[in-house]
Amino acid sequence: MEDATDPPGVLLSGEENVAVRIKLEREARGWSTNALSDRLNEAGYEMNPSAVWRIENRKRRINLDEAIGFAEVFGIDLRNLVGPPQLAAKARAMELIDTVIDAFHQTQRANATLTRARDALDAYLTQHPDIRDEAEAMVTNAIAEAATGHLHDTYGPQADEDGNAQSSSA
């Protein structure tokens, strides 16, 4: 049963997504259920054409090993195999979604690393208050310089009031 807040037709159960996706991938390649079965068997995933048809038509459940086999034969990530078929049919959309998700995870890891580094510095500076001001100034200046460089690389040089490009070196 779909939750009333779910967009209709977009979020389906994993097995439903897999069944639809397998059929989409098979048909996109012009393969019959026999051809797909042959490819699965060649890859070491024993399956007969009848089982492929039953999975596609939701008459039979798929197990994890079989899902891995389908993903391998189709050359797609397992997580994409279980994703919403409307997106999965658009390979570029899935690539871009994966890129966004991977970038988010990298950002989360970087934020955690920054927090640990800042905590370690703060703990050290608590023990050495005589260097706190200089250390804080170094950190602030380095971050400001990196941010300015990033903005310059992303948006180009900043213009002054007369519209002239300003140099990033002072």
PyMOL commands that place a pseudoatom at each C-alpha (Angstrom):
pseudoatom trace, name=CA, resn=MET, resi=1, chain=A, elem=C, hetatm=0, pos=[0.000, 0.000, 0.000]
pseudoatom trace, name=CA, resn=GLU, resi=2, chain=A, elem=C, hetatm=0, pos=[1.373, 3.420, -0.965]
pseudoatom trace, name=CA, resn=ASP, resi=3, chain=A, elem=C, hetatm=0, pos=[1.661, 6.150, 1.606]
pseudoatom trace, name=CA, resn=ALA, resi=4, chain=A, elem=C, hetatm=0, pos=[-0.541, 9.137, 0.767]
pseudoatom trace, name=CA, resn=THR, resi=5, chain=A, elem=C, hetatm=0, pos=[2.563, 11.357, 0.776]
pseudoatom trace, name=CA, resn=ASP, resi=6, chain=A, elem=C, hetatm=0, pos=[4.425, 9.276, -1.834]
pseudoatom trace, name=CA, resn=PRO, resi=7, chain=A, elem=C, hetatm=0, pos=[4.293, 10.594, -5.406]
pseudoatom trace, name=CA, resn=PRO, resi=8, chain=A, elem=C, hetatm=0, pos=[2.194, 8.134, -7.417]
pseudoatom trace, name=CA, resn=GLY, resi=9, chain=A, elem=C, hetatm=0, pos=[4.136, 5.819, -9.695]
pseudoatom trace, name=CA, resn=VAL, resi=10, chain=A, elem=C, hetatm=0, pos=[7.592, 6.966, -8.618]
pseudoatom trace, name=CA, resn=LEU, resi=11, chain=A, elem=C, hetatm=0, pos=[8.460, 5.034, -5.476]
pseudoatom trace, name=CA, resn=LEU, resi=12, chain=A, elem=C, hetatm=0, pos=[7.666, 1.353, -5.712]
pseudoatom trace, name=CA, resn=SER, resi=13, chain=A, elem=C, hetatm=0, pos=[8.862, -1.604, -3.698]
pseudoatom trace, name=CA, resn=GLY, resi=14, chain=A, elem=C, hetatm=0, pos=[12.322, -2.923, -4.479]
pseudoatom trace, name=CA, resn=GLU, resi=15, chain=A, elem=C, hetatm=0, pos=[11.119, -6.169, -6.022]
pseudoatom trace, name=CA, resn=GLU, resi=16, chain=A, elem=C, hetatm=0, pos=[8.546, -4.345, -8.126]
pseudoatom trace, name=CA, resn=ASN, resi=17, chain=A, elem=C, hetatm=0, pos=[11.287, -2.005, -9.360]
pseudoatom trace, name=CA, resn=VAL, resi=18, chain=A, elem=C, hetatm=0, pos=[13.555, -4.934, -10.174]
pseudoatom trace, name=CA, resn=ALA, resi=19, chain=A, elem=C, hetatm=0, pos=[10.835, -6.746, -12.134]
pseudoatom trace, name=CA, resn=VAL, resi=20, chain=A, elem=C, hetatm=0, pos=[10.041, -3.663, -14.212]
pseudoatom trace, name=CA, resn=ARG, resi=21, chain=A, elem=C, hetatm=0, pos=[13.709, -2.823, -14.698]
pseudoatom trace, name=CA, resn=ILE, resi=22, chain=A, elem=C, hetatm=0, pos=[14.659, -6.325, -15.822]
pseudoatom trace, name=CA, resn=LYS, resi=23, chain=A, elem=C, hetatm=0, pos=[11.981, -6.230, -18.491]
pseudoatom trace, name=CA, resn=LEU, resi=24, chain=A, elem=C, hetatm=0, pos=[13.007, -2.696, -19.579]
pseudoatom trace, name=CA, resn=GLU, resi=25, chain=A, elem=C, hetatm=0, pos=[16.683, -3.661, -19.799]
pseudoatom trace, name=CA, resn=ARG, resi=26, chain=A, elem=C, hetatm=0, pos=[15.952, -6.907, -21.640]
pseudoatom trace, name=CA, resn=GLU, resi=27, chain=A, elem=C, hetatm=0, pos=[13.656, -5.237, -24.157]
pseudoatom trace, name=CA, resn=ALA, resi=28, chain=A, elem=C, hetatm=0, pos=[16.041, -2.285, -24.666]
pseudoatom trace, name=CA, resn=ARG, resi=29, chain=A, elem=C, hetatm=0, pos=[18.674, -4.785, -25.765]
pseudoatom trace, name=CA, resn=GLY, resi=30, chain=A, elem=C, hetatm=0, pos=[16.247, -6.705, -27.977]
pseudoatom trace, name=CA, resn=TRP, resi=31, chain=A, elem=C, hetatm=0, pos=[16.808, -9.889, -25.975]
pseudoatom trace, name=CA, resn=SER, resi=32, chain=A, elem=C, hetatm=0, pos=[14.225, -12.614, -25.533]
pseudoatom trace, name=CA, resn=THR, resi=33, chain=A, elem=C, hetatm=0, pos=[13.772, -14.283, -22.167]
pseudoatom trace, name=CA, resn=ASN, resi=34, chain=A, elem=C, hetatm=0, pos=[15.759, -17.180, -23.683]
pseudoatom trace, name=CA, resn=ALA, resi=35, chain=A, elem=C, hetatm=0, pos=[18.652, -14.876, -24.621]
pseudoatom trace, name=CA, resn=LEU, resi=36, chain=A, elem=C, hetatm=0, pos=[18.690, -13.295, -21.155]
pseudoatom trace, name=CA, resn=SER, resi=37, chain=A, elem=C, hetatm=0, pos=[18.569, -16.732, -19.534]
pseudoatom trace, name=CA, resn=ASP, resi=38, chain=A, elem=C, hetatm=0, pos=[21.523, -17.837, -21.677]
pseudoatom trace, name=CA, resn=ARG, resi=39, chain=A, elem=C, hetatm=0, pos=[23.546, -14.786, -20.643]
pseudoatom trace, name=CA, resn=LEU, resi=40, chain=A, elem=C, hetatm=0, pos=[22.741, -15.347, -16.968]
pseudoatom trace, name=CA, resn=ASN, resi=41, chain=A, elem=C, hetatm=0, pos=[23.785, -18.990, -17.239]
pseudoatom trace, name=CA, resn=GLU, resi=42, chain=A, elem=C, hetatm=0, pos=[27.039, -18.039, -19.014]
pseudoatom trace, name=CA, resn=ALA, resi=43, chain=A, elem=C, hetatm=0, pos=[27.771, -15.592, -16.168]
pseudoatom trace, name=CA, resn=GLY, resi=44, chain=A, elem=C, hetatm=0, pos=[27.261, -18.384, -13.607]
pseudoatom trace, name=CA, resn=TYR, resi=45, chain=A, elem=C, hetatm=0, pos=[23.719, -17.500, -12.497]
pseudoatom trace, name=CA, resn=GLU, resi=46, chain=A, elem=C, hetatm=0, pos=[21.559, -20.498, -13.303]
pseudoatom trace, name=CA, resn=MET, resi=47, chain=A, elem=C, hetatm=0, pos=[18.130, -19.431, -14.528]
pseudoatom trace, name=CA, resn=ASN, resi=48, chain=A, elem=C, hetatm=0, pos=[15.755, -20.763, -17.155]
pseudoatom trace, name=CA, resn=PRO, resi=49, chain=A, elem=C, hetatm=0, pos=[13.663, -18.551, -19.493]
pseudoatom trace, name=CA, resn=SER, resi=50, chain=A, elem=C, hetatm=0, pos=[10.482, -19.387, -17.602]
pseudoatom trace, name=CA, resn=ALA, resi=51, chain=A, elem=C, hetatm=0, pos=[11.984, -18.013, -14.373]
pseudoatom trace, name=CA, resn=VAL, resi=52, chain=A, elem=C, hetatm=0, pos=[12.955, -14.777, -16.168]
pseudoatom trace, name=CA, resn=TRP, resi=53, chain=A, elem=C, hetatm=0, pos=[9.381, -14.398, -17.422]
pseudoatom trace, name=CA, resn=ARG, resi=54, chain=A, elem=C, hetatm=0, pos=[7.927, -15.142, -13.971]
pseudoatom trace, name=CA, resn=ILE, resi=55, chain=A, elem=C, hetatm=0, pos=[10.205, -12.576, -12.311]
pseudoatom trace, name=CA, resn=GLU, resi=56, chain=A, elem=C, hetatm=0, pos=[9.338, -9.913, -14.909]
pseudoatom trace, name=CA, resn=ASN, resi=57, chain=A, elem=C, hetatm=0, pos=[5.631, -10.581, -14.462]
pseudoatom trace, name=CA, resn=ARG, resi=58, chain=A, elem=C, hetatm=0, pos=[5.802, -10.677, -10.673]
pseudoatom trace, name=CA, resn=LYS, resi=59, chain=A, elem=C, hetatm=0, pos=[4.793, -14.339, -10.491]
pseudoatom trace, name=CA, resn=ARG, resi=60, chain=A, elem=C, hetatm=0, pos=[8.054, -15.221, -8.724]
pseudoatom trace, name=CA, resn=ARG, resi=61, chain=A, elem=C, hetatm=0, pos=[10.232, -13.406, -6.220]
pseudoatom trace, name=CA, resn=ILE, resi=62, chain=A, elem=C, hetatm=0, pos=[13.858, -12.671, -7.004]
pseudoatom trace, name=CA, resn=ASN, resi=63, chain=A, elem=C, hetatm=0, pos=[16.632, -13.480, -4.554]
pseudoatom trace, name=CA, resn=LEU, resi=64, chain=A, elem=C, hetatm=0, pos=[19.718, -11.372, -3.954]
pseudoatom trace, name=CA, resn=ASP, resi=65, chain=A, elem=C, hetatm=0, pos=[22.089, -13.609, -5.917]
pseudoatom trace, name=CA, resn=GLU, resi=66, chain=A, elem=C, hetatm=0, pos=[19.762, -13.482, -8.923]
pseudoatom trace, name=CA, resn=ALA, resi=67, chain=A, elem=C, hetatm=0, pos=[19.499, -9.671, -8.665]
pseudoatom trace, name=CA, resn=ILE, resi=68, chain=A, elem=C, hetatm=0, pos=[23.302, -9.481, -8.628]
pseudoatom trace, name=CA, resn=GLY, resi=69, chain=A, elem=C, hetatm=0, pos=[23.358, -11.692, -11.725]
pseudoatom trace, name=CA, resn=PHE, resi=70, chain=A, elem=C, hetatm=0, pos=[20.879, -9.490, -13.604]
pseudoatom trace, name=CA, resn=ALA, resi=71, chain=A, elem=C, hetatm=0, pos=[22.840, -6.360, -12.673]
pseudoatom trace, name=CA, resn=GLU, resi=72, chain=A, elem=C, hetatm=0, pos=[26.073, -7.980, -13.859]
pseudoatom trace, name=CA, resn=VAL, resi=73, chain=A, elem=C, hetatm=0, pos=[24.598, -9.172, -17.154]
pseudoatom trace, name=CA, resn=PHE, resi=74, chain=A, elem=C, hetatm=0, pos=[23.072, -5.742, -17.821]
pseudoatom trace, name=CA, resn=GLY, resi=75, chain=A, elem=C, hetatm=0, pos=[26.239, -3.943, -16.710]
pseudoatom trace, name=CA, resn=ILE, resi=76, chain=A, elem=C, hetatm=0, pos=[24.463, -1.751, -14.167]
pseudoatom trace, name=CA, resn=ASP, resi=77, chain=A, elem=C, hetatm=0, pos=[24.873, -1.136, -10.440]
pseudoatom trace, name=CA, resn=LEU, resi=78, chain=A, elem=C, hetatm=0, pos=[22.713, -3.262, -8.177]
pseudoatom trace, name=CA, resn=ARG, resi=79, chain=A, elem=C, hetatm=0, pos=[21.315, -0.148, -6.476]
pseudoatom trace, name=CA, resn=ASN, resi=80, chain=A, elem=C, hetatm=0, pos=[20.188, 1.142, -9.872]
pseudoatom trace, name=CA, resn=LEU, resi=81, chain=A, elem=C, hetatm=0, pos=[18.462, -2.153, -10.582]
pseudoatom trace, name=CA, resn=VAL, resi=82, chain=A, elem=C, hetatm=0, pos=[16.204, -1.611, -7.562]
pseudoatom trace, name=CA, resn=GLY, resi=83, chain=A, elem=C, hetatm=0, pos=[15.641, 2.109, -8.203]
pseudoatom trace, name=CA, resn=PRO, resi=84, chain=A, elem=C, hetatm=0, pos=[12.455, 3.595, -9.619]
pseudoatom trace, name=CA, resn=PRO, resi=85, chain=A, elem=C, hetatm=0, pos=[12.065, 2.291, -13.191]
pseudoatom trace, name=CA, resn=GLN, resi=86, chain=A, elem=C, hetatm=0, pos=[11.067, 5.704, -14.549]
pseudoatom trace, name=CA, resn=LEU, resi=87, chain=A, elem=C, hetatm=0, pos=[14.509, 7.001, -13.574]
pseudoatom trace, name=CA, resn=ALA, resi=88, chain=A, elem=C, hetatm=0, pos=[16.316, 3.776, -14.359]
pseudoatom trace, name=CA, resn=ALA, resi=89, chain=A, elem=C, hetatm=0, pos=[15.132, 3.929, -17.957]
pseudoatom trace, name=CA, resn=LYS, resi=90, chain=A, elem=C, hetatm=0, pos=[17.064, 7.185, -18.219]
pseudoatom trace, name=CA, resn=ALA, resi=91, chain=A, elem=C, hetatm=0, pos=[20.640, 6.004, -17.742]
pseudoatom trace, name=CA, resn=ARG, resi=92, chain=A, elem=C, hetatm=0, pos=[22.052, 9.554, -17.679]
pseudoatom trace, name=CA, resn=ALA, resi=93, chain=A, elem=C, hetatm=0, pos=[19.641, 10.530, -14.900]
pseudoatom trace, name=CA, resn=MET, resi=94, chain=A, elem=C, hetatm=0, pos=[20.827, 7.564, -12.830]
pseudoatom trace, name=CA, resn=GLU, resi=95, chain=A, elem=C, hetatm=0, pos=[24.486, 8.496, -13.448]
pseudoatom trace, name=CA, resn=LEU, resi=96, chain=A, elem=C, hetatm=0, pos=[23.830, 12.075, -12.344]
pseudoatom trace, name=CA, resn=ILE, resi=97, chain=A, elem=C, hetatm=0, pos=[21.847, 10.939, -9.307]
pseudoatom trace, name=CA, resn=ASP, resi=98, chain=A, elem=C, hetatm=0, pos=[24.730, 8.646, -8.333]
pseudoatom trace, name=CA, resn=THR, resi=99, chain=A, elem=C, hetatm=0, pos=[27.179, 11.539, -8.771]
pseudoatom trace, name=CA, resn=VAL, resi=100, chain=A, elem=C, hetatm=0, pos=[25.087, 13.789, -6.515]
pseudoatom trace, name=CA, resn=ILE, resi=101, chain=A, elem=C, hetatm=0, pos=[24.749, 11.062, -3.871]
pseudoatom trace, name=CA, resn=ASP, resi=102, chain=A, elem=C, hetatm=0, pos=[28.486, 10.290, -3.995]
pseudoatom trace, name=CA, resn=ALA, resi=103, chain=A, elem=C, hetatm=0, pos=[29.337, 14.008, -3.712]
pseudoatom trace, name=CA, resn=PHE, resi=104, chain=A, elem=C, hetatm=0, pos=[27.017, 14.313, -0.724]
pseudoatom trace, name=CA, resn=HIS, resi=105, chain=A, elem=C, hetatm=0, pos=[28.751, 11.373, 0.988]
pseudoatom trace, name=CA, resn=GLN, resi=106, chain=A, elem=C, hetatm=0, pos=[32.162, 12.931, 0.267]
pseudoatom trace, name=CA, resn=THR, resi=107, chain=A, elem=C, hetatm=0, pos=[30.932, 16.198, 1.766]
pseudoatom trace, name=CA, resn=GLN, resi=108, chain=A, elem=C, hetatm=0, pos=[29.707, 14.378, 4.881]
pseudoatom trace, name=CA, resn=ARG, resi=109, chain=A, elem=C, hetatm=0, pos=[33.095, 12.661, 5.287]
pseudoatom trace, name=CA, resn=ALA, resi=110, chain=A, elem=C, hetatm=0, pos=[34.927, 15.954, 4.733]
pseudoatom trace, name=CA, resn=ASN, resi=111, chain=A, elem=C, hetatm=0, pos=[32.738, 17.701, 7.305]
pseudoatom trace, name=CA, resn=ALA, resi=112, chain=A, elem=C, hetatm=0, pos=[33.439, 14.959, 9.833]
pseudoatom trace, name=CA, resn=THR, resi=113, chain=A, elem=C, hetatm=0, pos=[37.183, 15.247, 9.150]
pseudoatom trace, name=CA, resn=LEU, resi=114, chain=A, elem=C, hetatm=0, pos=[37.012, 19.037, 9.557]
pseudoatom trace, name=CA, resn=THR, resi=115, chain=A, elem=C, hetatm=0, pos=[35.136, 18.684, 12.845]
pseudoatom trace, name=CA, resn=ARG, resi=116, chain=A, elem=C, hetatm=0, pos=[37.708, 16.222, 14.224]
pseudoatom trace, name=CA, resn=ALA, resi=117, chain=A, elem=C, hetatm=0, pos=[40.596, 18.448, 13.117]
pseudoatom trace, name=CA, resn=ARG, resi=118, chain=A, elem=C, hetatm=0, pos=[38.990, 21.560, 14.609]
pseudoatom trace, name=CA, resn=ASP, resi=119, chain=A, elem=C, hetatm=0, pos=[38.242, 19.716, 17.864]
pseudoatom trace, name=CA, resn=ALA, resi=120, chain=A, elem=C, hetatm=0, pos=[41.866, 18.530, 18.088]
pseudoatom trace, name=CA, resn=LEU, resi=121, chain=A, elem=C, hetatm=0, pos=[43.144, 22.064, 17.460]
pseudoatom trace, name=CA, resn=ASP, resi=122, chain=A, elem=C, hetatm=0, pos=[40.742, 23.522, 20.042]
pseudoatom trace, name=CA, resn=ALA, resi=123, chain=A, elem=C, hetatm=0, pos=[41.872, 20.946, 22.614]
pseudoatom trace, name=CA, resn=TYR, resi=124, chain=A, elem=C, hetatm=0, pos=[45.503, 21.780, 21.923]
pseudoatom trace, name=CA, resn=LEU, resi=125, chain=A, elem=C, hetatm=0, pos=[44.878, 25.523, 22.113]
pseudoatom trace, name=CA, resn=THR, resi=126, chain=A, elem=C, hetatm=0, pos=[43.085, 25.084, 25.435]
pseudoatom trace, name=CA, resn=GLN, resi=127, chain=A, elem=C, hetatm=0, pos=[46.360, 23.695, 26.774]
pseudoatom trace, name=CA, resn=HIS, resi=128, chain=A, elem=C, hetatm=0, pos=[48.402, 26.424, 25.028]
pseudoatom trace, name=CA, resn=PRO, resi=129, chain=A, elem=C, hetatm=0, pos=[46.352, 29.638, 25.289]
pseudoatom trace, name=CA, resn=ASP, resi=130, chain=A, elem=C, hetatm=0, pos=[49.446, 31.750, 24.596]
pseudoatom trace, name=CA, resn=ILE, resi=131, chain=A, elem=C, hetatm=0, pos=[49.308, 30.814, 20.887]
pseudoatom trace, name=CA, resn=ARG, resi=132, chain=A, elem=C, hetatm=0, pos=[45.510, 30.810, 20.451]
pseudoatom trace, name=CA, resn=ASP, resi=133, chain=A, elem=C, hetatm=0, pos=[45.262, 34.219, 18.719]
pseudoatom trace, name=CA, resn=GLU, resi=134, chain=A, elem=C, hetatm=0, pos=[48.009, 33.451, 16.191]
pseudoatom trace, name=CA, resn=ALA, resi=135, chain=A, elem=C, hetatm=0, pos=[46.666, 29.964, 15.486]
pseudoatom trace, name=CA, resn=GLU, resi=136, chain=A, elem=C, hetatm=0, pos=[43.115, 31.249, 15.041]
pseudoatom trace, name=CA, resn=ALA, resi=137, chain=A, elem=C, hetatm=0, pos=[44.380, 33.959, 12.690]
pseudoatom trace, name=CA, resn=MET, resi=138, chain=A, elem=C, hetatm=0, pos=[46.261, 31.380, 10.603]
pseudoatom trace, name=CA, resn=VAL, resi=139, chain=A, elem=C, hetatm=0, pos=[43.205, 29.145, 10.330]
pseudoatom trace, name=CA, resn=THR, resi=140, chain=A, elem=C, hetatm=0, pos=[40.883, 32.050, 9.511]
pseudoatom trace, name=CA, resn=ASN, resi=141, chain=A, elem=C, hetatm=0, pos=[43.253, 33.458, 6.877]
pseudoatom trace, name=CA, resn=ALA, resi=142, chain=A, elem=C, hetatm=0, pos=[43.828, 30.053, 5.251]
pseudoatom trace, name=CA, resn=ILE, resi=143, chain=A, elem=C, hetatm=0, pos=[40.100, 29.342, 5.068]
pseudoatom trace, name=CA, resn=ALA, resi=144, chain=A, elem=C, hetatm=0, pos=[39.358, 32.823, 3.703]
pseudoatom trace, name=CA, resn=GLU, resi=145, chain=A, elem=C, hetatm=0, pos=[42.093, 32.444, 1.078]
pseudoatom trace, name=CA, resn=ALA, resi=146, chain=A, elem=C, hetatm=0, pos=[40.785, 29.025, 0.029]
pseudoatom trace, name=CA, resn=ALA, resi=147, chain=A, elem=C, hetatm=0, pos=[37.197, 30.327, -0.140]
pseudoatom trace, name=CA, resn=THR, resi=148, chain=A, elem=C, hetatm=0, pos=[38.271, 33.341, -2.208]
pseudoatom trace, name=CA, resn=GLY, resi=149, chain=A, elem=C, hetatm=0, pos=[40.221, 31.078, -4.575]
pseudoatom trace, name=CA, resn=HIS, resi=150, chain=A, elem=C, hetatm=0, pos=[37.212, 28.790, -4.921]
pseudoatom trace, name=CA, resn=LEU, resi=151, chain=A, elem=C, hetatm=0, pos=[34.911, 31.733, -5.673]
pseudoatom trace, name=CA, resn=HIS, resi=152, chain=A, elem=C, hetatm=0, pos=[37.407, 33.064, -8.220]
pseudoatom trace, name=CA, resn=ASP, resi=153, chain=A, elem=C, hetatm=0, pos=[37.706, 29.645, -9.881]
pseudoatom trace, name=CA, resn=THR, resi=154, chain=A, elem=C, hetatm=0, pos=[33.924, 29.196, -9.886]
pseudoatom trace, name=CA, resn=TYR, resi=155, chain=A, elem=C, hetatm=0, pos=[32.693, 32.689, -10.801]
pseudoatom trace, name=CA, resn=GLY, resi=156, chain=A, elem=C, hetatm=0, pos=[35.733, 34.487, -12.199]
pseudoatom trace, name=CA, resn=PRO, resi=157, chain=A, elem=C, hetatm=0, pos=[37.402, 37.592, -10.850]
pseudoatom trace, name=CA, resn=GLN, resi=158, chain=A, elem=C, hetatm=0, pos=[35.366, 39.985, -8.755]
pseudoatom trace, name=CA, resn=ALA, resi=159, chain=A, elem=C, hetatm=0, pos=[34.723, 43.435, -10.256]
pseudoatom trace, name=CA, resn=ASP, resi=160, chain=A, elem=C, hetatm=0, pos=[35.296, 46.685, -8.377]
pseudoatom trace, name=CA, resn=GLU, resi=161, chain=A, elem=C, hetatm=0, pos=[32.786, 49.551, -8.299]
pseudoatom trace, name=CA, resn=ASP, resi=162, chain=A, elem=C, hetatm=0, pos=[33.909, 50.701, -11.785]
pseudoatom trace, name=CA, resn=GLY, resi=163, chain=A, elem=C, hetatm=0, pos=[33.426, 47.218, -13.274]
pseudoatom trace, name=CA, resn=ASN, resi=164, chain=A, elem=C, hetatm=0, pos=[37.160, 46.480, -13.469]
pseudoatom trace, name=CA, resn=ALA, resi=165, chain=A, elem=C, hetatm=0, pos=[38.352, 42.988, -12.608]
pseudoatom trace, name=CA, resn=GLN, resi=166, chain=A, elem=C, hetatm=0, pos=[40.194, 42.886, -9.321]
pseudoatom trace, name=CA, resn=SER, resi=167, chain=A, elem=C, hetatm=0, pos=[43.332, 40.893, -8.720]
pseudoatom trace, name=CA, resn=SER, resi=168, chain=A, elem=C, hetatm=0, pos=[43.095, 38.204, -6.066]
pseudoatom trace, name=CA, resn=SER, resi=169, chain=A, elem=C, hetatm=0, pos=[46.604, 39.057, -4.862]
pseudoatom trace, name=CA, resn=ALA, resi=170, chain=A, elem=C, hetatm=0, pos=[46.907, 41.985, -2.506]
for i in range(1, 170): cmd.bond("trace and resi %d" % i, "trace and resi %d" % (i + 1))
show_as sticks, trace
zoom trace
